Amino acid sequence: MPTDALGDPIGLICDDPMWRIDFVTARRDLEVTPIHNVRAAGERYKEASVVLWRIASPDALERETAEVMRNPHLVVIGLVDEITIELMRAAMNAGVYAVLAADSTEAELDQAVVEAEERVRALELRHIVGDAAVRPTSGWLVVVTSAKGGQGASTVATNLALALHADPVRRVMLVDADMRFGDIGSHLGFVPDKHNPFVPAELVQAPGWFQPFLWRHQPSGLVVAMPPKGVRHDDEPQGDAAMRGIGAAQALAEIVVVDMPFSILERTRVDTWADSILLVTGDQPRELENAAIAASVFRETCLGSGLVISGYVDGRTPKRRTMQRDIGLEVFGRIPEHDDAQGSVDEGVPTMLADATGPVGTAYTELASRVMETLTASD
């Protein structure tokens, strides 16, 4: 079992001496150093380090929130008696990296520490140790939608999530908010009864009802929330199911990318609390007219919104300035029309995995950068 990324013992914050003794006795393979509180951990570790924190209660978490945020170089794994959505949100507010049940198995804790150490290495590479970190109060919510079906919203959502996920510092989750007819799985190569690149994301600590929705896409490592195999949730209103899933996802990830039908956006008014809405449209006159109508629903309530042109062709697609004037949204990205890109969709291999440096992959990388600028500027 590794120590922290610097070779030092992992810090263990716990004010219950009996629990600490039991933990150290049970995990003799895990080299830990008892630490009184988060402030002491920040003084003990001057560089990026993994710290385990036995969180006795939500009140204890609230008391230490300021100290965790003052020490962004600490990658904190919280150990709690019971995982709830409220506690997960509070942990995200505090900047805690991951939350596990205190009685998690050795394998679960070991995996959490390994993933935390990967984040430590990423922090060191980014040279942000000691700098003020930008942390969302809960996971940033990016909704990808379109006025009508067939505009490419699912393709954009999938590749945007992969482009954001390419930065190891970020914890990104992709959510399919269409609980009945969503096709995120097919975009990522999920084919029932055939080779399946998904495995249950068992190591993601989540409320029990949400766990069956979570899958890890093996080729990329991206965590995806979508209905379990063979399950379509027709027994509850679509918007209610989607909102429950998004709320849980925001407690687990720093950036949540949601592929959402426009009908659900209208019903739930997610525009009043989303951080960004990307409206995907083709460049034909009728498509742009529909986009203008859809944009009128949310452009005043979600100021971090933008337009994404799917199937851009130089000389055919209207100029950015013209579309911004007619639709009322800034153009965040233009995804060029490309035969290979459609082939990737048909084969279940997203462009960001098939050809990230080609013209389409580059467009998605630039879109991800533009989205991050919007999110960090509005935080």
HUDAQUI-V387974 format. One record per backbone hydrogen bond with DSSP energy under -1.0 kcal/mol. CO is the residue of the C=O (numbers start at 0). NH is the residue of the N-H. E is the energy in kcal/mol with one decimal. If there is no record, write none. Layout:
BEGIN
CO|NH|E ; CO|NH|E
END
This chain:
BEGIN
3|6|-2.3 ; 7|3|-2.6 ; 9|32|-2.3 ; 10|51|-3.2 ; 11|34|-2.6 ; 12|53|-3.1 ; 15|19|-2.3 ; 16|20|-2.4 ; 17|21|-2.4 ; 18|22|-2.6 ; 19|23|-2.7 ; 20|24|-2.5 ; 21|25|-2.3 ; 22|26|-2.2 ; 26|29|-1.5 ; 30|9|-2.4 ; 32|11|-2.5 ; 36|40|-1.8 ; 37|41|-2.4 ; 38|42|-1.8 ; 39|43|-2.4 ; 40|44|-2.8 ; 48|74|-3.2 ; 49|10|-1.1 ; 50|76|-2.9 ; 51|12|-3.1 ; 52|54|-1.1 ; 52|78|-2.9 ; 56|60|-1.7 ; 57|61|-2.4 ; 58|62|-2.4 ; 59|63|-1.3 ; 63|67|-2.3 ; 64|68|-2.1 ; 65|69|-1.5 ; 70|73|-2.1 ; 72|48|-1.8 ; 74|50|-2.0 ; 75|96|-1.6 ; 75|97|-1.6 ; 76|52|-2.7 ; 77|99|-3.0 ; 78|54|-1.7 ; 79|101|-3.5 ; 83|87|-2.5 ; 84|88|-2.5 ; 85|89|-2.3 ; 86|90|-2.5 ; 87|91|-2.2 ; 88|92|-2.6 ; 89|93|-1.8 ; 90|95|-2.6 ; 97|77|-3.0 ; 99|79|-2.4 ; 100|103|-2.0 ; 104|108|-2.3 ; 105|109|-2.9 ; 106|110|-2.3 ; 107|111|-2.1 ; 108|112|-2.3 ; 109|113|-2.4 ; 110|114|-2.5 ; 111|115|-2.2 ; 112|116|-2.4 ; 113|117|-1.6 ; 114|118|-1.5 ; 115|119|-2.1 ; 116|120|-2.3 ; 117|121|-2.0 ; 118|122|-2.7 ; 119|123|-2.3 ; 120|124|-2.3 ; 121|125|-2.0 ; 122|127|-1.5 ; 127|130|-1.9 ; 139|255|-3.3 ; 140|274|-1.7 ; 140|275|-1.6 ; 141|257|-2.9 ; 142|277|-3.3 ; 143|259|-2.5 ; 144|279|-3.1 ; 151|155|-2.4 ; 152|156|-2.9 ; 153|157|-2.4 ; 154|158|-2.2 ; 155|159|-2.7 ; 156|160|-2.3 ; 157|161|-1.9 ; 158|162|-2.3 ; 159|163|-2.6 ; 160|164|-2.4 ; 163|166|-1.3 ; 166|169|-1.7 ; 170|253|-1.7 ; 170|254|-2.1 ; 172|256|-2.7 ; 173|224|-3.1 ; 174|258|-2.7 ; 176|178|-1.1 ; 177|181|-1.7 ; 178|232|-1.2 ; 182|186|-1.7 ; 183|187|-1.3 ; 184|189|-3.4 ; 185|188|-1.2 ; 190|193|-2.1 ; 196|217|-3.2 ; 198|215|-3.5 ; 199|201|-2.2 ; 200|203|-1.5 ; 206|209|-1.2 ; 206|210|-1.4 ; 209|212|-1.8 ; 210|213|-1.7 ; 212|225|-2.6 ; 213|200|-1.8 ; 214|223|-3.4 ; 215|198|-1.8 ; 216|220|-3.6 ; 221|216|-3.0 ; 222|173|-2.1 ; 223|214|-2.7 ; 224|175|-2.8 ; 227|230|-2.3 ; 231|233|-1.8 ; 236|240|-2.1 ; 237|241|-2.5 ; 238|242|-2.6 ; 239|243|-2.0 ; 240|244|-1.9 ; 241|245|-2.6 ; 242|246|-2.5 ; 243|247|-1.9 ; 244|248|-2.3 ; 245|249|-2.5 ; 248|251|-1.4 ; 248|252|-1.9 ; 249|138|-2.0 ; 253|139|-3.1 ; 254|172|-2.3 ; 255|141|-3.0 ; 256|174|-3.0 ; 257|143|-3.4 ; 258|176|-2.2 ; 260|264|-1.7 ; 261|265|-2.5 ; 262|266|-1.9 ; 263|267|-2.7 ; 264|268|-1.8 ; 268|271|-1.9 ; 269|272|-1.7 ; 269|273|-1.8 ; 275|142|-2.7 ; 276|305|-2.3 ; 277|144|-2.6 ; 278|307|-2.7 ; 280|309|-2.8 ; 283|287|-2.5 ; 284|288|-2.0 ; 285|289|-2.2 ; 286|290|-2.1 ; 287|291|-1.9 ; 288|292|-1.8 ; 289|293|-2.4 ; 290|294|-2.8 ; 291|295|-1.2 ; 293|296|-1.7 ; 294|298|-2.5 ; 297|301|-2.5 ; 305|278|-2.5 ; 306|331|-2.4 ; 306|332|-1.5 ; 307|280|-2.2 ; 308|334|-3.3 ; 311|336|-2.4 ; 312|315|-2.0 ; 312|316|-2.7 ; 318|322|-2.3 ; 319|323|-2.8 ; 320|324|-1.9 ; 321|325|-2.5 ; 322|326|-2.8 ; 323|327|-1.6 ; 329|306|-2.9 ; 332|308|-2.4 ; 334|310|-1.5 ; 334|311|-2.7 ; 337|341|-1.3 ; 338|342|-2.0 ; 339|343|-2.0 ; 340|344|-1.7 ; 341|345|-2.4 ; 342|346|-1.7 ; 343|348|-2.7 ; 344|347|-1.2 ; 349|352|-1.8 ; 349|353|-2.4 ; 350|354|-3.3 ; 354|357|-1.1 ; 357|361|-2.9 ; 358|362|-1.5 ; 359|363|-1.9 ; 360|364|-2.2 ; 361|365|-2.4 ; 362|366|-2.0 ; 363|367|-2.5 ; 364|368|-1.9 ; 365|369|-2.1 ; 366|370|-2.5 ; 367|371|-2.4 ; 368|372|-2.0 ; 369|373|-1.8 ; 370|374|-2.5 ; 371|375|-2.6 ; 372|376|-1.8 ; 373|377|-1.5
END
